[in-house]
């Protein structure tokens, strides 16, 4: 385990100040693989502190993106809000990838995304058009149907989903699997029986181990 450093920095996107919570190994003179973390519709960036800290302790520079800052959103109150703001959040993520790539402790050729629910939709959407994204770990999300029309490329994906999810149906995971197989894109997938939206402690632990192994394989090992 690496000792870690925590801080918050700000960059500009669409004329708005966007906060980023930073977690990275407290070592100088090295460039680390980077992971941009994307919270769900509840705006729970604080809930990402634990997984971000754990990944930083394993040698990743982790940046939790407050993408709601772009639209002044506190939490999402329905699909109409998502549809209205999704393009702006996508642009914010695009700008965030560029911002993170310039950080002195980051290897710009090893940037991945970690998304939960709405954040997973954003991560997968970005991965379909942005060649700077090298891997995506997505928790109970999916790829918007519209993005399949604009898809230019993809990268390795880790799919984690509960088969009793009432918020994001597990069919989203299977649709993504079908697309990745059709495009011959590497992926890993775990469907948890009887699990809903959001994971319990034992499932979180398993999902975390799978995420670390996946990111080590497709980001850390790439260096």
Biotite code that builds the C-alpha atoms (Angstrom):
import biotite.structure as struc

atoms = struc.array([
    struc.Atom([0.000, 0.000, 0.000], chain_id="A", res_id=1, res_name="UNK", atom_name="CA", element="C"),
    struc.Atom([1.198, 3.483, -0.873], chain_id="A", res_id=2, res_name="UNK", atom_name="CA", element="C"),
    struc.Atom([0.757, 6.386, 1.562], chain_id="A", res_id=3, res_name="UNK", atom_name="CA", element="C"),
    struc.Atom([-1.712, 8.748, -0.108], chain_id="A", res_id=4, res_name="UNK", atom_name="CA", element="C"),
    struc.Atom([-2.211, 12.476, -0.467], chain_id="A", res_id=5, res_name="UNK", atom_name="CA", element="C"),
    struc.Atom([-5.636, 14.137, -0.637], chain_id="A", res_id=6, res_name="UNK", atom_name="CA", element="C"),
    struc.Atom([-6.561, 17.571, -1.944], chain_id="A", res_id=7, res_name="UNK", atom_name="CA", element="C"),
    struc.Atom([-9.158, 19.438, -3.980], chain_id="A", res_id=8, res_name="UNK", atom_name="CA", element="C"),
    struc.Atom([-8.419, 21.366, -7.139], chain_id="A", res_id=9, res_name="UNK", atom_name="CA", element="C"),
    struc.Atom([-10.561, 23.350, -9.586], chain_id="A", res_id=10, res_name="UNK", atom_name="CA", element="C"),
    struc.Atom([-10.645, 23.708, -13.351], chain_id="A", res_id=11, res_name="UNK", atom_name="CA", element="C"),
    struc.Atom([-12.960, 25.532, -15.744], chain_id="A", res_id=12, res_name="UNK", atom_name="CA", element="C"),
    struc.Atom([-15.511, 23.960, -18.074], chain_id="A", res_id=13, res_name="UNK", atom_name="CA", element="C"),
    struc.Atom([-18.216, 25.875, -19.898], chain_id="A", res_id=14, res_name="UNK", atom_name="CA", element="C"),
    struc.Atom([-17.397, 29.004, -17.917], chain_id="A", res_id=15, res_name="UNK", atom_name="CA", element="C"),
    struc.Atom([-18.030, 27.204, -14.619], chain_id="A", res_id=16, res_name="UNK", atom_name="CA", element="C"),
    struc.Atom([-15.614, 26.265, -11.861], chain_id="A", res_id=17, res_name="UNK", atom_name="CA", element="C"),
    struc.Atom([-15.541, 22.467, -11.520], chain_id="A", res_id=18, res_name="UNK", atom_name="CA", element="C"),
    struc.Atom([-14.215, 20.888, -8.329], chain_id="A", res_id=19, res_name="UNK", atom_name="CA", element="C"),
    struc.Atom([-12.136, 17.728, -8.344], chain_id="A", res_id=20, res_name="UNK", atom_name="CA", element="C"),
    struc.Atom([-11.273, 15.662, -5.260], chain_id="A", res_id=21, res_name="UNK", atom_name="CA", element="C"),
    struc.Atom([-7.769, 14.250, -5.663], chain_id="A", res_id=22, res_name="UNK", atom_name="CA", element="C"),
    struc.Atom([-6.389, 11.055, -4.156], chain_id="A", res_id=23, res_name="UNK", atom_name="CA", element="C"),
    struc.Atom([-2.958, 9.917, -5.242], chain_id="A", res_id=24, res_name="UNK", atom_name="CA", element="C"),
    struc.Atom([0.150, 8.134, -3.995], chain_id="A", res_id=25, res_name="UNK", atom_name="CA", element="C"),
    struc.Atom([2.348, 10.481, -1.955], chain_id="A", res_id=26, res_name="UNK", atom_name="CA", element="C"),
    struc.Atom([5.454, 9.892, -4.045], chain_id="A", res_id=27, res_name="UNK", atom_name="CA", element="C"),
    struc.Atom([7.368, 12.455, -6.052], chain_id="A", res_id=28, res_name="UNK", atom_name="CA", element="C"),
    struc.Atom([8.871, 12.065, -9.475], chain_id="A", res_id=29, res_name="UNK", atom_name="CA", element="C"),
    struc.Atom([6.583, 9.316, -10.773], chain_id="A", res_id=30, res_name="UNK", atom_name="CA", element="C"),
    struc.Atom([3.703, 9.308, -13.203], chain_id="A", res_id=31, res_name="UNK", atom_name="CA", element="C"),
    struc.Atom([0.798, 7.076, -12.240], chain_id="A", res_id=32, res_name="UNK", atom_name="CA", element="C"),
    struc.Atom([-2.135, 5.624, -14.166], chain_id="A", res_id=33, res_name="UNK", atom_name="CA", element="C"),
    struc.Atom([-5.144, 7.863, -13.514], chain_id="A", res_id=34, res_name="UNK", atom_name="CA", element="C"),
    struc.Atom([-8.783, 7.096, -12.792], chain_id="A", res_id=35, res_name="UNK", atom_name="CA", element="C"),
    struc.Atom([-11.547, 9.695, -13.027], chain_id="A", res_id=36, res_name="UNK", atom_name="CA", element="C"),
    struc.Atom([-14.410, 8.839, -10.657], chain_id="A", res_id=37, res_name="UNK", atom_name="CA", element="C"),
    struc.Atom([-18.010, 9.685, -11.572], chain_id="A", res_id=38, res_name="UNK", atom_name="CA", element="C"),
    struc.Atom([-20.717, 9.610, -8.899], chain_id="A", res_id=39, res_name="UNK", atom_name="CA", element="C"),
    struc.Atom([-24.369, 8.715, -9.419], chain_id="A", res_id=40, res_name="UNK", atom_name="CA", element="C"),
    struc.Atom([-27.553, 10.760, -9.586], chain_id="A", res_id=41, res_name="UNK", atom_name="CA", element="C"),
    struc.Atom([-27.541, 11.497, -5.850], chain_id="A", res_id=42, res_name="UNK", atom_name="CA", element="C"),
    struc.Atom([-24.477, 13.687, -6.291], chain_id="A", res_id=43, res_name="UNK", atom_name="CA", element="C"),
    struc.Atom([-22.639, 11.519, -3.800], chain_id="A", res_id=44, res_name="UNK", atom_name="CA", element="C"),
    struc.Atom([-19.056, 12.433, -4.534], chain_id="A", res_id=45, res_name="UNK", atom_name="CA", element="C"),
    struc.Atom([-18.281, 11.870, -0.835], chain_id="A", res_id=46, res_name="UNK", atom_name="CA", element="C"),
    struc.Atom([-19.341, 8.240, -1.253], chain_id="A", res_id=47, res_name="UNK", atom_name="CA", element="C"),
    struc.Atom([-16.447, 7.835, -3.682], chain_id="A", res_id=48, res_name="UNK", atom_name="CA", element="C"),
    struc.Atom([-13.813, 8.803, -1.106], chain_id="A", res_id=49, res_name="UNK", atom_name="CA", element="C"),
    struc.Atom([-13.327, 5.236, 0.127], chain_id="A", res_id=50, res_name="UNK", atom_name="CA", element="C"),
    struc.Atom([-12.884, 3.559, -3.287], chain_id="A", res_id=51, res_name="UNK", atom_name="CA", element="C"),
    struc.Atom([-10.726, 6.488, -4.424], chain_id="A", res_id=52, res_name="UNK", atom_name="CA", element="C"),
    struc.Atom([-8.489, 6.134, -1.357], chain_id="A", res_id=53, res_name="UNK", atom_name="CA", element="C"),
    struc.Atom([-8.189, 2.393, -1.851], chain_id="A", res_id=54, res_name="UNK", atom_name="CA", element="C"),
    struc.Atom([-7.181, 2.784, -5.499], chain_id="A", res_id=55, res_name="UNK", atom_name="CA", element="C"),
    struc.Atom([-4.699, 5.536, -4.632], chain_id="A", res_id=56, res_name="UNK", atom_name="CA", element="C"),
    struc.Atom([-3.159, 3.206, -2.076], chain_id="A", res_id=57, res_name="UNK", atom_name="CA", element="C"),
    struc.Atom([-2.663, 0.697, -4.899], chain_id="A", res_id=58, res_name="UNK", atom_name="CA", element="C"),
    struc.Atom([-0.787, 3.142, -7.124], chain_id="A", res_id=59, res_name="UNK", atom_name="CA", element="C"),
    struc.Atom([-3.477, 5.039, -9.043], chain_id="A", res_id=60, res_name="UNK", atom_name="CA", element="C"),
    struc.Atom([-3.984, 8.791, -9.196], chain_id="A", res_id=61, res_name="UNK", atom_name="CA", element="C"),
    struc.Atom([-7.736, 9.194, -8.654], chain_id="A", res_id=62, res_name="UNK", atom_name="CA", element="C"),
    struc.Atom([-9.787, 12.301, -9.469], chain_id="A", res_id=63, res_name="UNK", atom_name="CA", element="C"),
    struc.Atom([-13.412, 12.421, -8.318], chain_id="A", res_id=64, res_name="UNK", atom_name="CA", element="C"),
    struc.Atom([-15.178, 14.819, -10.657], chain_id="A", res_id=65, res_name="UNK", atom_name="CA", element="C"),
    struc.Atom([-17.928, 17.133, -9.355], chain_id="A", res_id=66, res_name="UNK", atom_name="CA", element="C"),
    struc.Atom([-19.589, 17.225, -12.761], chain_id="A", res_id=67, res_name="UNK", atom_name="CA", element="C"),
    struc.Atom([-22.838, 18.556, -11.284], chain_id="A", res_id=68, res_name="UNK", atom_name="CA", element="C"),
    struc.Atom([-20.975, 21.865, -10.773], chain_id="A", res_id=69, res_name="UNK", atom_name="CA", element="C"),
    struc.Atom([-21.370, 22.499, -14.500], chain_id="A", res_id=70, res_name="UNK", atom_name="CA", element="C"),
    struc.Atom([-25.178, 22.642, -14.243], chain_id="A", res_id=71, res_name="UNK", atom_name="CA", element="C"),
    struc.Atom([-25.666, 23.737, -10.630], chain_id="A", res_id=72, res_name="UNK", atom_name="CA", element="C"),
    struc.Atom([-27.288, 20.387, -9.876], chain_id="A", res_id=73, res_name="UNK", atom_name="CA", element="C"),
    struc.Atom([-27.510, 18.966, -6.357], chain_id="A", res_id=74, res_name="UNK", atom_name="CA", element="C"),
    struc.Atom([-29.226, 15.712, -7.238], chain_id="A", res_id=75, res_name="UNK", atom_name="CA", element="C"),
    struc.Atom([-31.154, 14.398, -10.232], chain_id="A", res_id=76, res_name="UNK", atom_name="CA", element="C"),
    struc.Atom([-34.926, 14.441, -9.830], chain_id="A", res_id=77, res_name="UNK", atom_name="CA", element="C"),
    struc.Atom([-35.872, 12.521, -12.973], chain_id="A", res_id=78, res_name="UNK", atom_name="CA", element="C"),
    struc.Atom([-35.058, 11.432, -16.496], chain_id="A", res_id=79, res_name="UNK", atom_name="CA", element="C"),
    struc.Atom([-35.967, 14.840, -17.924], chain_id="A", res_id=80, res_name="UNK", atom_name="CA", element="C"),
    struc.Atom([-33.188, 16.445, -15.879], chain_id="A", res_id=81, res_name="UNK", atom_name="CA", element="C"),
    struc.Atom([-30.711, 13.835, -17.086], chain_id="A", res_id=82, res_name="UNK", atom_name="CA", element="C"),
    struc.Atom([-31.693, 14.379, -20.717], chain_id="A", res_id=83, res_name="UNK", atom_name="CA", element="C"),
    struc.Atom([-31.389, 18.153, -20.350], chain_id="A", res_id=84, res_name="UNK", atom_name="CA", element="C"),
    struc.Atom([-27.983, 18.153, -18.660], chain_id="A", res_id=85, res_name="UNK", atom_name="CA", element="C"),
    struc.Atom([-26.275, 15.059, -20.102], chain_id="A", res_id=86, res_name="UNK", atom_name="CA", element="C"),
    struc.Atom([-24.541, 16.905, -22.996], chain_id="A", res_id=87, res_name="UNK", atom_name="CA", element="C"),
    struc.Atom([-23.075, 19.481, -20.596], chain_id="A", res_id=88, res_name="UNK", atom_name="CA", element="C"),
    struc.Atom([-21.877, 16.760, -18.225], chain_id="A", res_id=89, res_name="UNK", atom_name="CA", element="C"),
    struc.Atom([-20.299, 14.972, -21.179], chain_id="A", res_id=90, res_name="UNK", atom_name="CA", element="C"),
    struc.Atom([-18.435, 18.131, -22.174], chain_id="A", res_id=91, res_name="UNK", atom_name="CA", element="C"),
    struc.Atom([-17.289, 18.572, -18.581], chain_id="A", res_id=92, res_name="UNK", atom_name="CA", element="C"),
    struc.Atom([-15.923, 15.023, -18.559], chain_id="A", res_id=93, res_name="UNK", atom_name="CA", element="C"),
    struc.Atom([-14.181, 15.642, -21.883], chain_id="A", res_id=94, res_name="UNK", atom_name="CA", element="C"),
    struc.Atom([-12.520, 18.733, -20.389], chain_id="A", res_id=95, res_name="UNK", atom_name="CA", element="C"),
    struc.Atom([-11.691, 16.809, -17.213], chain_id="A", res_id=96, res_name="UNK", atom_name="CA", element="C"),
    struc.Atom([-9.793, 14.142, -19.155], chain_id="A", res_id=97, res_name="UNK", atom_name="CA", element="C"),
    struc.Atom([-7.675, 16.870, -20.729], chain_id="A", res_id=98, res_name="UNK", atom_name="CA", element="C"),
    struc.Atom([-7.130, 18.534, -17.364], chain_id="A", res_id=99, res_name="UNK", atom_name="CA", element="C"),
    struc.Atom([-6.130, 15.295, -15.644], chain_id="A", res_id=100, res_name="UNK", atom_name="CA", element="C"),
    struc.Atom([-3.786, 14.368, -18.505], chain_id="A", res_id=101, res_name="UNK", atom_name="CA", element="C"),
    struc.Atom([-1.760, 17.530, -17.778], chain_id="A", res_id=102, res_name="UNK", atom_name="CA", element="C"),
    struc.Atom([-1.269, 16.808, -14.067], chain_id="A", res_id=103, res_name="UNK", atom_name="CA", element="C"),
    struc.Atom([2.416, 16.202, -13.258], chain_id="A", res_id=104, res_name="UNK", atom_name="CA", element="C"),
    struc.Atom([1.759, 12.916, -11.441], chain_id="A", res_id=105, res_name="UNK", atom_name="CA", element="C"),
    struc.Atom([-0.322, 11.421, -14.270], chain_id="A", res_id=106, res_name="UNK", atom_name="CA", element="C"),
    struc.Atom([0.713, 9.275, -17.210], chain_id="A", res_id=107, res_name="UNK", atom_name="CA", element="C"),
    struc.Atom([-1.539, 10.778, -19.932], chain_id="A", res_id=108, res_name="UNK", atom_name="CA", element="C"),
    struc.Atom([-1.519, 7.511, -21.874], chain_id="A", res_id=109, res_name="UNK", atom_name="CA", element="C"),
    struc.Atom([-3.106, 5.594, -18.981], chain_id="A", res_id=110, res_name="UNK", atom_name="CA", element="C"),
    struc.Atom([-6.400, 7.266, -18.078], chain_id="A", res_id=111, res_name="UNK", atom_name="CA", element="C"),
    struc.Atom([-9.454, 5.238, -17.126], chain_id="A", res_id=112, res_name="UNK", atom_name="CA", element="C"),
    struc.Atom([-12.961, 5.969, -15.837], chain_id="A", res_id=113, res_name="UNK", atom_name="CA", element="C"),
    struc.Atom([-14.854, 4.569, -12.843], chain_id="A", res_id=114, res_name="UNK", atom_name="CA", element="C"),
    struc.Atom([-18.582, 5.277, -12.913], chain_id="A", res_id=115, res_name="UNK", atom_name="CA", element="C"),
    struc.Atom([-21.530, 4.496, -10.666], chain_id="A", res_id=116, res_name="UNK", atom_name="CA", element="C"),
    struc.Atom([-25.083, 4.476, -12.101], chain_id="A", res_id=117, res_name="UNK", atom_name="CA", element="C"),
    struc.Atom([-25.505, 7.833, -13.904], chain_id="A", res_id=118, res_name="UNK", atom_name="CA", element="C"),
    struc.Atom([-21.740, 8.216, -13.716], chain_id="A", res_id=119, res_name="UNK", atom_name="CA", element="C"),
    struc.Atom([-21.373, 4.852, -15.443], chain_id="A", res_id=120, res_name="UNK", atom_name="CA", element="C"),
    struc.Atom([-23.591, 6.066, -18.295], chain_id="A", res_id=121, res_name="UNK", atom_name="CA", element="C"),
    struc.Atom([-21.337, 9.112, -18.643], chain_id="A", res_id=122, res_name="UNK", atom_name="CA", element="C"),
    struc.Atom([-18.187, 6.987, -18.501], chain_id="A", res_id=123, res_name="UNK", atom_name="CA", element="C"),
    struc.Atom([-19.371, 4.586, -21.181], chain_id="A", res_id=124, res_name="UNK", atom_name="CA", element="C"),
    struc.Atom([-20.608, 7.432, -23.376], chain_id="A", res_id=125, res_name="UNK", atom_name="CA", element="C"),
    struc.Atom([-17.234, 9.152, -23.147], chain_id="A", res_id=126, res_name="UNK", atom_name="CA", element="C"),
    struc.Atom([-15.394, 5.918, -23.895], chain_id="A", res_id=127, res_name="UNK", atom_name="CA", element="C"),
    struc.Atom([-17.373, 5.527, -27.115], chain_id="A", res_id=128, res_name="UNK", atom_name="CA", element="C"),
    struc.Atom([-15.955, 8.764, -28.561], chain_id="A", res_id=129, res_name="UNK", atom_name="CA", element="C"),
    struc.Atom([-12.777, 9.682, -26.648], chain_id="A", res_id=130, res_name="UNK", atom_name="CA", element="C"),
    struc.Atom([-9.614, 7.783, -27.549], chain_id="A", res_id=131, res_name="UNK", atom_name="CA", element="C"),
    struc.Atom([-7.856, 9.147, -24.450], chain_id="A", res_id=132, res_name="UNK", atom_name="CA", element="C"),
    struc.Atom([-9.995, 6.833, -22.293], chain_id="A", res_id=133, res_name="UNK", atom_name="CA", element="C"),
    struc.Atom([-8.228, 3.472, -22.051], chain_id="A", res_id=134, res_name="UNK", atom_name="CA", element="C"),
    struc.Atom([-10.512, 1.493, -19.691], chain_id="A", res_id=135, res_name="UNK", atom_name="CA", element="C"),
    struc.Atom([-13.897, 1.797, -17.964], chain_id="A", res_id=136, res_name="UNK", atom_name="CA", element="C"),
    struc.Atom([-15.120, 0.120, -14.792], chain_id="A", res_id=137, res_name="UNK", atom_name="CA", element="C"),
    struc.Atom([-18.885, 0.596, -14.690], chain_id="A", res_id=138, res_name="UNK", atom_name="CA", element="C"),
    struc.Atom([-21.149, -0.183, -11.743], chain_id="A", res_id=139, res_name="UNK", atom_name="CA", element="C"),
    struc.Atom([-24.861, -0.691, -12.489], chain_id="A", res_id=140, res_name="UNK", atom_name="CA", element="C"),
    struc.Atom([-24.974, 1.600, -15.530], chain_id="A", res_id=141, res_name="UNK", atom_name="CA", element="C"),
    struc.Atom([-25.299, 1.264, -19.277], chain_id="A", res_id=142, res_name="UNK", atom_name="CA", element="C"),
    struc.Atom([-24.656, 2.892, -22.637], chain_id="A", res_id=143, res_name="UNK", atom_name="CA", element="C"),
    struc.Atom([-27.365, 5.296, -23.847], chain_id="A", res_id=144, res_name="UNK", atom_name="CA", element="C"),
    struc.Atom([-28.930, 4.064, -27.071], chain_id="A", res_id=145, res_name="UNK", atom_name="CA", element="C"),
    struc.Atom([-28.170, 7.403, -28.725], chain_id="A", res_id=146, res_name="UNK", atom_name="CA", element="C"),
    struc.Atom([-24.439, 6.946, -28.204], chain_id="A", res_id=147, res_name="UNK", atom_name="CA", element="C"),
    struc.Atom([-24.470, 3.768, -30.260], chain_id="A", res_id=148, res_name="UNK", atom_name="CA", element="C"),
    struc.Atom([-25.131, 6.008, -33.268], chain_id="A", res_id=149, res_name="UNK", atom_name="CA", element="C"),
    struc.Atom([-22.144, 8.232, -32.517], chain_id="A", res_id=150, res_name="UNK", atom_name="CA", element="C"),
    struc.Atom([-19.728, 5.535, -31.418], chain_id="A", res_id=151, res_name="UNK", atom_name="CA", element="C"),
    struc.Atom([-16.249, 5.940, -32.890], chain_id="A", res_id=152, res_name="UNK", atom_name="CA", element="C"),
    struc.Atom([-14.294, 3.458, -30.773], chain_id="A", res_id=153, res_name="UNK", atom_name="CA", element="C"),
    struc.Atom([-14.308, 1.643, -27.444], chain_id="A", res_id=154, res_name="UNK", atom_name="CA", element="C"),
    struc.Atom([-11.950, 0.337, -24.783], chain_id="A", res_id=155, res_name="UNK", atom_name="CA", element="C"),
    struc.Atom([-11.909, -2.578, -22.329], chain_id="A", res_id=156, res_name="UNK", atom_name="CA", element="C"),
    struc.Atom([-14.884, -2.508, -19.943], chain_id="A", res_id=157, res_name="UNK", atom_name="CA", element="C"),
    struc.Atom([-15.655, -4.074, -16.576], chain_id="A", res_id=158, res_name="UNK", atom_name="CA", element="C"),
    struc.Atom([-19.427, -4.597, -16.155], chain_id="A", res_id=159, res_name="UNK", atom_name="CA", element="C"),
    struc.Atom([-20.794, -5.021, -12.610], chain_id="A", res_id=160, res_name="UNK", atom_name="CA", element="C"),
    struc.Atom([-24.568, -5.268, -12.118], chain_id="A", res_id=161, res_name="UNK", atom_name="CA", element="C"),
    struc.Atom([-27.211, -6.810, -9.881], chain_id="A", res_id=162, res_name="UNK", atom_name="CA", element="C"),
    struc.Atom([-29.854, -8.926, -11.603], chain_id="A", res_id=163, res_name="UNK", atom_name="CA", element="C"),
    struc.Atom([-32.647, -7.465, -9.425], chain_id="A", res_id=164, res_name="UNK", atom_name="CA", element="C"),
    struc.Atom([-31.794, -3.800, -10.053], chain_id="A", res_id=165, res_name="UNK", atom_name="CA", element="C"),
    struc.Atom([-35.095, -1.841, -10.160], chain_id="A", res_id=166, res_name="UNK", atom_name="CA", element="C"),
    struc.Atom([-33.439, 1.447, -11.213], chain_id="A", res_id=167, res_name="UNK", atom_name="CA", element="C"),
    struc.Atom([-31.153, 0.352, -14.045], chain_id="A", res_id=168, res_name="UNK", atom_name="CA", element="C"),
    struc.Atom([-32.391, -3.005, -15.387], chain_id="A", res_id=169, res_name="UNK", atom_name="CA", element="C"),
    struc.Atom([-29.801, -5.744, -15.774], chain_id="A", res_id=170, res_name="UNK", atom_name="CA", element="C"),
    struc.Atom([-30.778, -5.825, -19.457], chain_id="A", res_id=171, res_name="UNK", atom_name="CA", element="C"),
    struc.Atom([-28.535, -2.737, -19.802], chain_id="A", res_id=172, res_name="UNK", atom_name="CA", element="C"),
    struc.Atom([-25.559, -4.896, -18.845], chain_id="A", res_id=173, res_name="UNK", atom_name="CA", element="C"),
    struc.Atom([-26.483, -7.571, -21.369], chain_id="A", res_id=174, res_name="UNK", atom_name="CA", element="C"),
    struc.Atom([-27.024, -4.996, -24.131], chain_id="A", res_id=175, res_name="UNK", atom_name="CA", element="C"),
    struc.Atom([-23.555, -3.625, -23.418], chain_id="A", res_id=176, res_name="UNK", atom_name="CA", element="C"),
    struc.Atom([-22.086, -7.116, -23.415], chain_id="A", res_id=177, res_name="UNK", atom_name="CA", element="C"),
    struc.Atom([-23.658, -7.824, -26.795], chain_id="A", res_id=178, res_name="UNK", atom_name="CA", element="C"),
    struc.Atom([-22.241, -4.609, -28.251], chain_id="A", res_id=179, res_name="UNK", atom_name="CA", element="C"),
    struc.Atom([-18.736, -5.266, -26.927], chain_id="A", res_id=180, res_name="UNK", atom_name="CA", element="C"),
    struc.Atom([-18.750, -8.810, -28.294], chain_id="A", res_id=181, res_name="UNK", atom_name="CA", element="C"),
    struc.Atom([-19.955, -7.573, -31.662], chain_id="A", res_id=182, res_name="UNK", atom_name="CA", element="C"),
    struc.Atom([-17.122, -5.013, -31.749], chain_id="A", res_id=183, res_name="UNK", atom_name="CA", element="C"),
    struc.Atom([-14.607, -7.573, -30.410], chain_id="A", res_id=184, res_name="UNK", atom_name="CA", element="C"),
    struc.Atom([-13.768, -5.338, -27.437], chain_id="A", res_id=185, res_name="UNK", atom_name="CA", element="C"),
    struc.Atom([-12.268, -6.994, -24.332], chain_id="A", res_id=186, res_name="UNK", atom_name="CA", element="C"),
    struc.Atom([-14.582, -6.976, -21.331], chain_id="A", res_id=187, res_name="UNK", atom_name="CA", element="C"),
    struc.Atom([-15.132, -8.609, -17.965], chain_id="A", res_id=188, res_name="UNK", atom_name="CA", element="C"),
    struc.Atom([-18.568, -9.033, -16.440], chain_id="A", res_id=189, res_name="UNK", atom_name="CA", element="C"),
    struc.Atom([-20.097, -10.045, -13.129], chain_id="A", res_id=190, res_name="UNK", atom_name="CA", element="C"),
    struc.Atom([-23.864, -10.207, -12.610], chain_id="A", res_id=191, res_name="UNK", atom_name="CA", element="C"),
    struc.Atom([-24.751, -10.558, -8.928], chain_id="A", res_id=192, res_name="UNK", atom_name="CA", element="C"),
    struc.Atom([-27.829, -12.753, -8.291], chain_id="A", res_id=193, res_name="UNK", atom_name="CA", element="C"),
    struc.Atom([-30.524, -11.197, -6.133], chain_id="A", res_id=194, res_name="UNK", atom_name="CA", element="C"),
    struc.Atom([-28.734, -7.848, -5.875], chain_id="A", res_id=195, res_name="UNK", atom_name="CA", element="C"),
    struc.Atom([-30.442, -4.503, -6.503], chain_id="A", res_id=196, res_name="UNK", atom_name="CA", element="C"),
    struc.Atom([-29.198, -1.006, -7.298], chain_id="A", res_id=197, res_name="UNK", atom_name="CA", element="C"),
    struc.Atom([-26.191, -0.344, -5.096], chain_id="A", res_id=198, res_name="UNK", atom_name="CA", element="C"),
    struc.Atom([-24.268, -3.151, -3.484], chain_id="A", res_id=199, res_name="UNK", atom_name="CA", element="C"),
    struc.Atom([-24.110, -4.586, 0.040], chain_id="A", res_id=200, res_name="UNK", atom_name="CA", element="C"),
    struc.Atom([-20.820, -5.005, 1.911], chain_id="A", res_id=201, res_name="UNK", atom_name="CA", element="C"),
    struc.Atom([-19.867, -8.449, 0.598], chain_id="A", res_id=202, res_name="UNK", atom_name="CA", element="C"),
    struc.Atom([-20.760, -7.548, -2.969], chain_id="A", res_id=203, res_name="UNK", atom_name="CA", element="C"),
    struc.Atom([-18.874, -4.238, -2.691], chain_id="A", res_id=204, res_name="UNK", atom_name="CA", element="C"),
    struc.Atom([-15.817, -6.146, -1.530], chain_id="A", res_id=205, res_name="UNK", atom_name="CA", element="C"),
    struc.Atom([-15.980, -8.537, -4.479], chain_id="A", res_id=206, res_name="UNK", atom_name="CA", element="C"),
    struc.Atom([-16.661, -5.692, -6.915], chain_id="A", res_id=207, res_name="UNK", atom_name="CA", element="C"),
    struc.Atom([-13.728, -3.735, -5.503], chain_id="A", res_id=208, res_name="UNK", atom_name="CA", element="C"),
    struc.Atom([-11.325, -6.629, -5.970], chain_id="A", res_id=209, res_name="UNK", atom_name="CA", element="C"),
    struc.Atom([-12.546, -7.136, -9.524], chain_id="A", res_id=210, res_name="UNK", atom_name="CA", element="C"),
    struc.Atom([-12.141, -3.416, -10.225], chain_id="A", res_id=211, res_name="UNK", atom_name="CA", element="C"),
    struc.Atom([-8.587, -3.340, -8.908], chain_id="A", res_id=212, res_name="UNK", atom_name="CA", element="C"),
    struc.Atom([-7.597, -6.423, -10.929], chain_id="A", res_id=213, res_name="UNK", atom_name="CA", element="C"),
    struc.Atom([-9.204, -4.970, -14.062], chain_id="A", res_id=214, res_name="UNK", atom_name="CA", element="C"),
    struc.Atom([-7.531, -1.561, -13.718], chain_id="A", res_id=215, res_name="UNK", atom_name="CA", element="C"),
    struc.Atom([-4.196, -3.206, -12.988], chain_id="A", res_id=216, res_name="UNK", atom_name="CA", element="C"),
    struc.Atom([-4.556, -5.273, -16.140], chain_id="A", res_id=217, res_name="UNK", atom_name="CA", element="C"),
    struc.Atom([-5.641, -2.536, -18.537], chain_id="A", res_id=218, res_name="UNK", atom_name="CA", element="C"),
    struc.Atom([-4.101, 0.625, -17.029], chain_id="A", res_id=219, res_name="UNK", atom_name="CA", element="C"),
    struc.Atom([-1.229, -0.155, -14.669], chain_id="A", res_id=220, res_name="UNK", atom_name="CA", element="C"),
    struc.Atom([0.242, -2.967, -16.748], chain_id="A", res_id=221, res_name="UNK", atom_name="CA", element="C"),
    struc.Atom([0.072, -0.785, -19.868], chain_id="A", res_id=222, res_name="UNK", atom_name="CA", element="C"),
    struc.Atom([2.957, 1.246, -18.497], chain_id="A", res_id=223, res_name="UNK", atom_name="CA", element="C"),
])
